[in-house]
Amino acid sequence: MKISIKRKDGFVSYEAEGRTLLEALNRLKANVDATLAYSSGCRSSVCGSCAVRVNGKEVLACAHQLQNGDVVEPLHNVPILRDLVVSMDKAYAMNAKAKAYQSSFVKEVVLSVEDEQRNALQSDCILCGSCYSTCPVYAVNEEFLGPFALTRVLRYVSDKREQNPKEKIETIQANGVWDCTLCNACTLVCPQGISSKADIEKLRARSAMLGYTDPSFANFGGGFGFDGSPQF
């Protein structure tokens, strides 16, 4: 079967074979073109390093069933280093900016089974970057904290052992929860079945409970027009 791979000078067609895209890439590199560059690791959909775009959708190369005519590209919204290899440095740096980590730990808190399950799905994020690649917000705001960073924030603010959830909510107000368009594109490509859209909606609700509002509506309603008439 034939597949096309985006390289430095455009798309290159190859005769490929293999059960998965990663198997095909490995065979191409070993037997056809040793200069082909791509990332891979565990080959078990655990490390997330082989994420690419196939036919316009983000997938893990190790999990994608190879099809005739597949068009393979590197992830979007990240710098391309070579062929299908991209730099995730800026994307991963968003975790630090969003304070998406456990900043305090209360040992005395006893967790119930329900407490443990509350953020179990968010803990399954493998940082593959698929949601980051498909997010349309980066076309207008390169500093958007991003889907996986915000999902990880929810993972920690929903943890009863975290002492400073309010600080984390404050951190994600700028370039964060209100910048998301809630388009759900991130959910559709997540290999772990995580819905960052739903997580962001929960973070918006928590933000509202703490008195934060969408800055886009800060001046909405109330006030007077140039003629002195009330505006609503």
Backbone as CSV, one residue per row, in Angstrom:
resi,resn,N_x,N_y,N_z,CA_x,CA_y,CA_z,C_x,C_y,C_z
1,MET,0.837,-1.195,0.000,0.000,0.000,0.000,0.876,1.250,0.000
2,LYS,0.290,2.368,-0.421,1.043,3.613,-0.494,0.609,4.564,0.616
3,ILE,1.595,5.241,1.183,1.320,6.308,2.147,2.180,7.508,1.775
4,SER,1.739,8.690,2.207,2.495,9.923,1.970,2.931,10.504,3.301
5,ILE,4.192,10.893,3.374,4.739,11.454,4.612,5.260,12.855,4.333
6,LYS,4.863,13.798,5.172,5.325,15.171,4.994,6.756,15.299,5.501
7,ARG,7.631,15.771,4.591,9.026,15.975,4.932,9.400,17.431,4.637
8,LYS,10.653,17.759,4.755,11.093,19.146,4.637,10.653,19.800,3.337
9,ASP,10.766,19.097,2.231,10.462,19.673,0.923,9.080,19.293,0.397
10,GLY,8.214,18.815,1.275,6.864,18.450,0.848,6.569,16.983,1.118
11,PHE,5.463,16.506,0.562,5.059,15.129,0.804,5.829,14.159,-0.103
12,VAL,6.224,13.031,0.487,6.933,11.988,-0.244,6.111,10.702,-0.135
13,SER,5.881,10.048,-1.267,5.113,8.802,-1.280,6.023,7.595,-1.105
14,TYR,5.540,6.608,-0.355,6.298,5.387,-0.109,5.382,4.173,-0.256
15,GLU,5.956,3.080,-0.705,5.292,1.790,-0.615,5.547,1.281,0.797
16,ALA,4.485,1.089,1.541,4.651,0.729,2.953,3.888,-0.535,3.288
17,GLU,4.345,-1.214,4.324,3.632,-2.381,4.823,3.832,-2.486,6.317
18,GLY,2.817,-3.042,6.964,2.862,-3.161,8.410,1.448,-3.123,8.956
19,ARG,1.274,-3.661,10.125,-0.055,-3.638,10.747,-0.398,-2.244,11.249
20,THR,0.585,-1.598,11.860,0.372,-0.250,12.368,1.259,0.737,11.614
21,LEU,0.952,2.007,11.760,1.776,3.028,11.114,3.199,2.984,11.639
22,LEU,3.374,2.763,12.928,4.729,2.723,13.484,5.529,1.559,12.900
23,GLU,4.884,0.415,12.708,5.576,-0.711,12.095,6.027,-0.345,10.686
24,ALA,5.164,0.364,9.960,5.504,0.773,8.600,6.667,1.760,8.601
25,LEU,6.656,2.691,9.522,7.739,3.666,9.616,9.064,2.970,9.942
26,ASN,9.011,2.017,10.868,10.223,1.280,11.233,10.801,0.530,10.031
27,ARG,9.925,-0.085,9.245,10.390,-0.836,8.075,10.934,0.101,6.997
28,LEU,10.276,1.247,6.828,10.764,2.209,5.844,12.151,2.711,6.213
29,LYS,12.346,3.006,7.480,13.648,3.523,7.921,14.736,2.459,7.815
30,ALA,14.378,1.212,8.108,15.367,0.133,8.094,15.719,-0.329,6.685
31,ASN,14.725,-0.279,5.781,14.939,-0.900,4.468,14.867,0.027,3.260
32,VAL,14.293,1.218,3.444,14.064,2.088,2.283,14.777,3.427,2.397
33,ASP,14.559,4.128,3.516,15.100,5.487,3.650,15.559,5.714,5.079
34,ALA,16.848,5.589,5.310,17.404,5.731,6.659,17.356,7.159,7.170
35,THR,17.063,8.121,6.285,17.029,9.520,6.722,15.677,9.914,7.307
36,LEU,14.677,9.060,7.185,13.346,9.368,7.707,13.399,9.503,9.222
37,ALA,12.853,10.607,9.742,12.907,10.870,11.184,11.505,10.895,11.791
38,TYR,11.342,10.219,12.902,10.083,10.188,13.643,10.395,9.801,15.079
39,SER,9.437,9.953,15.955,9.646,9.637,17.371,8.844,8.400,17.754
40,SER,9.404,7.593,18.621,8.684,6.429,19.146,9.340,5.993,20.437
41,GLY,8.602,5.205,21.203,9.149,4.758,22.472,8.635,3.389,22.848
42,CYS,7.545,3.365,23.584,7.071,2.114,24.182,6.404,1.160,23.205
43,ARG,5.851,1.696,22.116,5.092,0.910,21.136,3.832,0.293,21.726
44,SER,3.371,0.840,22.871,2.206,0.265,23.567,1.170,1.317,23.938
45,SER,1.211,2.479,23.288,0.249,3.565,23.554,0.316,4.058,24.991
46,VAL,1.530,4.037,25.550,1.715,4.480,26.934,2.554,5.754,27.014
47,CYS,3.615,5.843,26.210,4.525,6.992,26.342,4.049,8.219,25.578
48,GLY,3.269,8.043,24.524,2.737,9.178,23.780,3.716,9.838,22.828
49,SER,4.938,9.334,22.732,5.955,10.023,21.945,5.756,9.896,20.440
50,CYS,4.953,8.942,19.977,4.799,8.728,18.539,3.584,9.438,17.952
51,ALA,3.026,10.411,18.659,1.842,11.114,18.161,2.152,11.876,16.875
52,VAL,1.295,11.704,15.888,1.398,12.392,14.596,-0.018,12.695,14.115
53,ARG,-0.104,13.344,12.963,-1.406,13.544,12.333,-1.522,12.627,11.116
54,VAL,-2.628,11.909,11.026,-2.889,11.035,9.882,-4.247,11.410,9.291
55,ASN,-4.226,11.772,8.027,-5.454,12.180,7.339,-6.174,13.303,8.091
56,GLY,-5.356,14.213,8.653,-5.901,15.387,9.312,-6.336,15.191,10.741
57,LYS,-6.037,14.031,11.342,-6.431,13.774,12.725,-5.244,13.255,13.521
58,GLU,-5.132,13.711,14.760,-4.040,13.295,15.638,-4.244,11.843,16.094
59,VAL,-3.186,11.048,15.984,-3.228,9.647,16.408,-1.877,9.254,16.987
60,LEU,-1.834,8.120,17.650,-0.568,7.514,18.045,-0.176,6.560,16.928
61,ALA,1.023,6.701,16.393,1.468,5.867,15.276,1.462,4.393,15.644
62,CYS,1.716,4.087,16.907,1.768,2.689,17.323,0.387,2.058,17.423
63,ALA,-0.658,2.887,17.431,-2.021,2.368,17.549,-2.808,2.493,16.255
64,HIS,-2.361,3.358,15.343,-3.098,3.570,14.103,-2.947,2.396,13.149
65,GLN,-4.062,1.830,12.731,-4.049,0.726,11.767,-3.774,1.280,10.376
66,LEU,-2.682,0.850,9.788,-2.243,1.383,8.509,-3.291,1.157,7.417
67,GLN,-3.543,2.224,6.634,-4.505,2.166,5.542,-3.861,2.696,4.269
68,ASN,-4.250,2.131,3.154,-3.749,2.609,1.874,-4.155,4.066,1.673
69,GLY,-3.207,4.899,1.288,-3.491,6.304,1.041,-3.339,7.199,2.253
70,ASP,-2.897,6.660,3.372,-2.712,7.481,4.577,-1.757,8.643,4.291
71,VAL,-2.134,9.819,4.795,-1.296,11.007,4.678,-0.809,11.363,6.077
72,VAL,0.493,11.313,6.286,1.086,11.451,7.614,1.816,12.789,7.738
73,GLU,1.514,13.514,8.802,2.135,14.818,9.052,2.578,14.909,10.511
74,PRO,3.481,15.845,10.811,3.832,16.078,12.220,2.701,16.817,12.928
75,LEU,2.746,16.854,14.240,1.751,17.585,15.025,1.770,19.065,14.658
76,HIS,0.632,19.719,14.847,0.520,21.155,14.616,0.830,21.936,15.895
77,ASN,0.969,23.220,15.758,1.145,24.174,16.873,2.448,24.001,17.647
78,VAL,3.376,23.202,17.108,4.680,23.007,17.742,5.763,23.093,16.670
79,PRO,6.974,23.520,17.040,8.062,23.610,16.053,8.439,22.234,15.509
80,ILE,8.644,22.149,14.196,9.063,20.900,13.573,10.593,20.859,13.557
81,LEU,11.153,19.830,14.129,12.602,19.679,14.160,13.098,18.996,12.885
82,ARG,12.401,17.934,12.499,12.757,17.220,11.275,11.680,16.185,10.962
83,ASP,11.171,16.215,9.767,10.145,15.273,9.323,8.976,15.230,10.316
84,LEU,8.805,14.108,11.013,7.687,13.955,11.946,8.081,14.246,13.395
85,VAL,9.312,14.686,13.596,9.811,14.979,14.944,9.563,16.444,15.277
86,VAL,8.926,16.685,16.404,8.609,18.054,16.817,9.179,18.331,18.200
87,SER,9.275,19.607,18.531,9.711,20.007,19.870,8.483,20.294,20.729
88,MET,8.384,19.616,21.848,7.261,19.814,22.769,7.647,20.695,23.952
89,ASP,8.811,21.324,23.884,9.310,22.103,25.027,8.321,23.180,25.479
90,LYS,7.837,24.001,24.542,6.926,25.073,24.917,5.611,24.506,25.430
91,ALA,5.129,23.459,24.775,3.868,22.852,25.205,3.976,22.321,26.628
92,TYR,5.064,21.637,26.929,5.243,21.094,28.272,5.477,22.215,29.290
93,ALA,6.072,23.322,28.838,6.311,24.446,29.751,5.004,25.040,30.255
94,MET,3.918,24.810,29.519,2.614,25.323,29.954,2.171,24.678,31.264
95,ASN,2.636,23.457,31.530,2.313,22.819,32.806,2.841,23.635,33.973
96,ALA,4.070,24.129,33.822,4.666,24.937,34.883,3.947,26.280,35.024
97,LYS,3.622,26.904,33.873,2.930,28.193,33.913,1.563,28.062,34.575
98,ALA,0.903,26.942,34.341,-0.427,26.724,34.907,-0.375,26.178,36.328
99,LYS,0.831,25.930,36.829,1.023,25.315,38.146,0.290,23.985,38.227
100,ALA,0.430,23.208,37.153,-0.252,21.917,37.058,0.557,20.833,37.762
101,TYR,0.701,21.008,39.058,1.451,20.052,39.870,0.978,20.167,41.306
102,GLN,1.349,19.206,42.130,0.969,19.225,43.541,1.896,20.189,44.264
103,SER,1.351,21.340,44.683,2.185,22.352,45.324,2.224,22.202,46.839
104,SER,1.339,21.413,47.376,1.352,21.137,48.812,0.727,19.770,49.025
105,PHE,0.992,19.196,50.181,0.509,17.840,50.406,0.152,17.678,51.880
106,VAL,-1.118,17.378,52.136,-1.571,17.194,53.509,-1.680,15.698,53.798
107,LYS,-0.774,15.182,54.575,-0.738,13.750,54.833,-1.920,13.287,55.682
108,GLU,-2.475,14.193,56.479,-3.522,13.788,57.408,-4.859,13.520,56.725
109,VAL,-5.008,13.952,55.485,-6.281,13.775,54.786,-6.468,12.308,54.410
110,VAL,-7.629,11.779,54.742,-7.963,10.400,54.402,-8.825,10.408,53.148
111,LEU,-8.397,9.683,52.136,-9.127,9.643,50.884,-10.049,8.437,50.818
112,SER,-11.276,8.682,50.384,-12.217,7.592,50.168,-12.010,7.044,48.761
113,VAL,-12.672,5.962,48.444,-12.593,5.402,47.099,-13.110,6.424,46.091
114,GLU,-14.164,7.143,46.460,-14.727,8.174,45.589,-13.715,9.295,45.360
115,ASP,-12.993,9.671,46.404,-11.960,10.705,46.267,-10.871,10.258,45.294
116,GLU,-10.489,9.004,45.370,-9.436,8.483,44.509,-9.881,8.424,43.049
117,GLN,-11.159,8.140,42.845,-11.672,7.994,41.489,-11.998,9.341,40.833
118,ARG,-12.136,10.387,41.648,-12.579,11.682,41.131,-11.658,12.213,40.031
119,ASN,-10.361,12.051,40.187,-9.427,12.575,39.188,-8.574,11.480,38.558
120,ALA,-9.086,10.244,38.600,-8.332,9.118,38.040,-8.155,9.256,36.537
121,LEU,-9.195,9.702,35.832,-9.099,9.825,34.382,-8.085,10.895,33.992
122,GLN,-8.123,12.044,34.675,-7.169,13.113,34.385,-5.727,12.655,34.642
123,SER,-5.545,11.746,35.576,-4.215,11.240,35.886,-3.674,10.337,34.784
124,ASP,-4.546,9.919,33.861,-4.121,9.027,32.778,-3.496,9.768,31.599
125,CYS,-3.442,11.087,31.640,-2.852,11.863,30.543,-1.405,11.440,30.319
126,ILE,-1.052,11.162,29.044,0.308,10.719,28.717,1.118,11.817,28.016
127,LEU,0.576,13.045,27.988,1.289,14.185,27.420,1.739,13.935,25.983
128,CYS,0.897,13.282,25.204,1.259,12.997,23.812,1.205,14.240,22.931
129,GLY,0.444,15.258,23.379,0.357,16.501,22.622,-0.722,16.517,21.562
130,SER,-1.521,15.474,21.466,-2.574,15.426,20.448,-3.577,16.561,20.640
131,CYS,-3.998,16.784,21.870,-4.974,17.840,22.139,-4.372,19.219,21.848
132,TYR,-3.096,19.379,22.169,-2.397,20.639,21.913,-2.333,20.907,20.409
133,SER,-2.100,19.851,19.635,-1.974,19.985,18.191,-3.286,20.362,17.518
134,THR,-4.380,19.810,17.996,-5.665,20.027,17.334,-6.390,21.282,17.801
135,CYS,-5.909,21.897,18.875,-6.600,23.055,19.462,-6.552,24.270,18.533
136,PRO,-7.716,24.847,18.176,-7.747,25.992,17.262,-7.375,27.323,17.917
137,VAL,-7.315,27.347,19.243,-7.054,28.612,19.940,-5.665,29.158,19.622
138,TYR,-4.705,28.270,19.358,-3.335,28.719,19.124,-3.186,29.563,17.863
139,ALA,-4.184,29.524,17.010,-4.142,30.371,15.808,-4.262,31.847,16.173
140,VAL,-4.862,32.129,17.327,-5.055,33.525,17.751,-4.359,33.846,19.067
141,ASN,-3.961,32.829,19.820,-3.305,33.067,21.107,-2.265,31.984,21.373
142,GLU,-1.016,32.286,21.075,0.066,31.317,21.238,0.400,31.053,22.704
143,GLU,-0.115,31.896,23.598,0.182,31.732,25.021,-0.929,31.004,25.769
144,PHE,-1.908,30.489,25.053,-2.977,29.710,25.680,-2.358,28.538,26.437
145,LEU,-2.760,28.349,27.675,-2.170,27.305,28.509,-2.398,25.913,27.927
146,GLY,-3.510,25.718,27.277,-3.711,24.485,26.539,-4.507,23.415,27.255
147,PRO,-5.060,22.476,26.469,-5.940,21.440,27.020,-5.298,20.557,28.078
148,PHE,-4.110,19.979,27.784,-3.586,19.018,28.761,-3.103,19.698,30.032
149,ALA,-2.631,20.941,29.935,-2.212,21.654,31.144,-3.425,21.937,32.036
150,LEU,-4.530,22.339,31.422,-5.727,22.642,32.202,-6.345,21.369,32.773
151,THR,-6.292,20.280,32.031,-6.758,18.996,32.568,-5.954,18.617,33.798
152,ARG,-4.657,18.842,33.750,-3.819,18.499,34.896,-4.059,19.435,36.074
153,VAL,-4.422,20.683,35.799,-4.787,21.587,36.883,-6.015,21.051,37.609
154,LEU,-7.026,20.621,36.842,-8.220,20.058,37.468,-7.858,18.833,38.294
155,ARG,-6.918,18.047,37.804,-6.510,16.858,38.538,-6.020,17.206,39.936
156,TYR,-5.331,18.358,40.058,-4.781,18.729,41.356,-5.736,19.562,42.206
157,VAL,-6.524,20.435,41.606,-7.452,21.221,42.430,-8.579,20.341,42.960
158,SER,-8.812,19.192,42.333,-9.847,18.282,42.821,-9.288,17.268,43.820
159,ASP,-7.998,17.372,44.110,-7.348,16.485,45.071,-7.476,17.096,46.466
160,LYS,-8.107,16.389,47.378,-8.341,16.902,48.735,-7.050,17.192,49.482
161,ARG,-5.936,16.628,49.019,-4.666,16.835,49.699,-3.974,18.130,49.279
162,GLU,-4.479,18.789,48.240,-3.906,20.049,47.770,-4.396,21.199,48.653
163,GLN,-3.461,21.930,49.243,-3.812,23.008,50.164,-4.122,24.323,49.466
164,ASN,-3.624,24.514,48.256,-3.778,25.814,47.596,-4.530,25.735,46.261
165,PRO,-5.734,25.173,46.242,-6.483,25.107,44.978,-6.852,26.494,44.454
166,LYS,-7.091,27.434,45.359,-7.460,28.785,44.935,-6.329,29.444,44.157
167,GLU,-5.095,29.204,44.574,-3.947,29.768,43.877,-3.871,29.240,42.447
168,LYS,-4.162,27.964,42.266,-4.125,27.379,40.937,-5.246,27.936,40.061
169,ILE,-6.419,28.123,40.641,-7.535,28.700,39.887,-7.187,30.122,39.450
170,GLU,-6.545,30.876,40.322,-6.134,32.243,39.982,-5.144,32.240,38.824
171,THR,-4.244,31.266,38.813,-3.194,31.185,37.798,-3.755,30.958,36.403
172,ILE,-4.874,30.269,36.291,-5.400,29.897,34.971,-6.453,30.863,34.447
173,GLN,-6.572,32.029,35.055,-7.545,33.005,34.555,-7.057,33.678,33.271
174,ALA,-5.783,34.020,33.213,-5.216,34.648,32.011,-4.697,33.570,31.074
175,ASN,-5.095,33.637,29.797,-4.687,32.658,28.778,-5.085,31.240,29.161
176,GLY,-6.167,31.137,29.899,-6.568,29.821,30.394,-8.005,29.459,30.116
177,VAL,-8.763,29.262,31.195,-10.111,28.687,31.066,-11.061,29.498,30.195
178,TRP,-10.904,30.816,30.166,-11.842,31.637,29.402,-11.451,31.753,27.935
179,ASP,-10.245,31.349,27.589,-9.793,31.428,26.191,-10.232,30.212,25.372
180,CYS,-10.582,29.143,26.033,-11.024,27.928,25.347,-12.343,28.184,24.631
181,THR,-12.471,27.663,23.413,-13.706,27.834,22.636,-14.711,26.721,22.897
182,LEU,-14.330,25.729,23.698,-15.187,24.581,24.004,-15.630,23.857,22.730
183,CYS,-14.732,23.784,21.770,-15.048,23.151,20.483,-15.052,21.625,20.566
184,ASN,-14.428,21.074,21.611,-14.380,19.630,21.846,-13.401,18.884,20.938
185,ALA,-12.606,19.604,20.152,-11.642,18.930,19.267,-10.636,18.114,20.071
186,CYS,-10.242,18.613,21.240,-9.269,17.916,22.079,-9.794,16.556,22.526
187,THR,-11.060,16.513,22.880,-11.669,15.272,23.356,-11.665,14.200,22.275
188,LEU,-11.927,14.615,21.044,-12.064,13.665,19.937,-10.754,12.969,19.571
189,VAL,-9.615,13.578,19.916,-8.326,12.983,19.531,-7.562,12.376,20.699
190,CYS,-8.049,12.521,21.914,-7.299,12.008,23.071,-7.284,10.479,23.068
191,PRO,-6.098,9.862,23.036,-6.026,8.394,23.033,-6.431,7.768,24.364
192,GLN,-6.522,8.592,25.417,-6.882,8.098,26.735,-8.356,8.326,27.061
193,GLY,-9.077,8.950,26.143,-10.495,9.193,26.385,-10.773,10.317,27.365
194,ILE,-9.810,11.219,27.530,-9.972,12.354,28.449,-10.670,13.499,27.718
195,SER,-11.611,14.146,28.376,-12.281,15.299,27.793,-11.768,16.573,28.457
196,SER,-10.795,17.207,27.831,-10.291,18.468,28.384,-11.381,19.535,28.348
197,LYS,-12.277,19.461,27.372,-13.394,20.402,27.309,-14.219,20.313,28.592
198,ALA,-14.578,19.098,28.995,-15.353,18.927,30.218,-14.562,19.401,31.433
199,ASP,-13.251,19.139,31.440,-12.404,19.575,32.553,-12.356,21.092,32.641
200,ILE,-12.270,21.747,31.494,-12.229,23.207,31.472,-13.560,23.785,31.931
201,GLU,-14.647,23.135,31.575,-15.962,23.591,32.052,-16.041,23.493,33.571
202,LYS,-15.472,22.440,34.144,-15.453,22.308,35.599,-14.578,23.385,36.229
203,LEU,-13.471,23.703,35.576,-12.599,24.763,36.094,-13.283,26.123,36.001
204,ARG,-14.083,26.333,34.968,-14.847,27.579,34.863,-15.853,27.685,36.010
205,ALA,-16.483,26.573,36.315,-17.446,26.570,37.416,-16.752,26.884,38.741
206,ARG,-15.597,26.293,38.957,-14.833,26.575,40.179,-14.369,28.023,40.209
207,SER,-14.010,28.539,39.040,-13.596,29.945,38.954,-14.748,30.860,39.346
208,ALA,-15.941,30.557,38.836,-17.119,31.376,39.146,-17.441,31.342,40.637
209,MET,-17.261,30.197,41.258,-17.520,30.067,42.696,-16.576,30.934,43.513
210,LEU,-15.396,31.208,42.942,-14.415,32.047,43.636,-14.507,33.511,43.215
211,GLY,-15.527,33.830,42.411,-15.764,35.221,42.036,-15.159,35.655,40.720
212,TYR,-14.555,34.731,39.975,-13.972,35.082,38.676,-15.029,34.995,37.582
213,THR,-14.892,35.838,36.580,-15.811,35.820,35.447,-15.028,35.936,34.149
214,ASP,-15.687,35.594,33.072,-15.082,35.697,31.750,-14.792,37.163,31.454
215,PRO,-13.536,37.554,31.252,-13.207,38.959,30.989,-13.866,39.492,29.726
216,SER,-14.269,38.627,28.822,-14.929,39.078,27.595,-16.282,39.706,27.890
217,PHE,-16.859,39.360,29.041,-18.164,39.880,29.406,-18.078,40.876,30.556
218,ALA,-16.870,41.318,30.863,-16.674,42.212,32.008,-17.466,43.498,31.880
219,ASN,-17.609,44.004,30.657,-18.311,45.272,30.452,-19.692,45.084,29.843
220,PHE,-20.188,43.834,29.909,-21.475,43.551,29.297,-22.612,43.955,30.229
221,GLY,-23.629,44.616,29.651,-24.808,44.983,30.424,-24.577,46.197,31.299
222,GLY,-25.660,46.890,31.610,-25.570,48.059,32.472,-24.800,49.182,31.818
223,GLY,-25.016,50.428,32.208,-24.295,51.550,31.642,-25.220,52.415,30.802
224,PHE,-24.669,53.482,30.233,-25.471,54.428,29.485,-24.799,54.759,28.159
225,GLY,-25.617,55.004,27.146,-25.120,55.372,25.832,-24.748,56.843,25.788
226,PHE,-24.287,57.291,24.614,-23.872,58.671,24.469,-25.015,59.654,24.655
227,ASP,-26.244,59.211,24.410,-27.395,60.110,24.582,-27.972,60.049,25.969
228,GLY,-27.340,59.309,26.853,-27.804,59.227,28.222,-28.824,58.142,28.447
229,SER,-29.211,57.435,27.401,-30.202,56.371,27.553,-29.541,55.118,28.108
230,PRO,-30.266,54.362,28.916,-29.686,53.116,29.482,-29.421,52.094,28.409
231,GLN,-28.304,51.350,28.555,-27.944,50.302,27.616,-27.917,48.969,28.355
232,PHE,-28.540,47.948,27.755,-28.598,46.627,28.391,-28.135,45.549,27.426
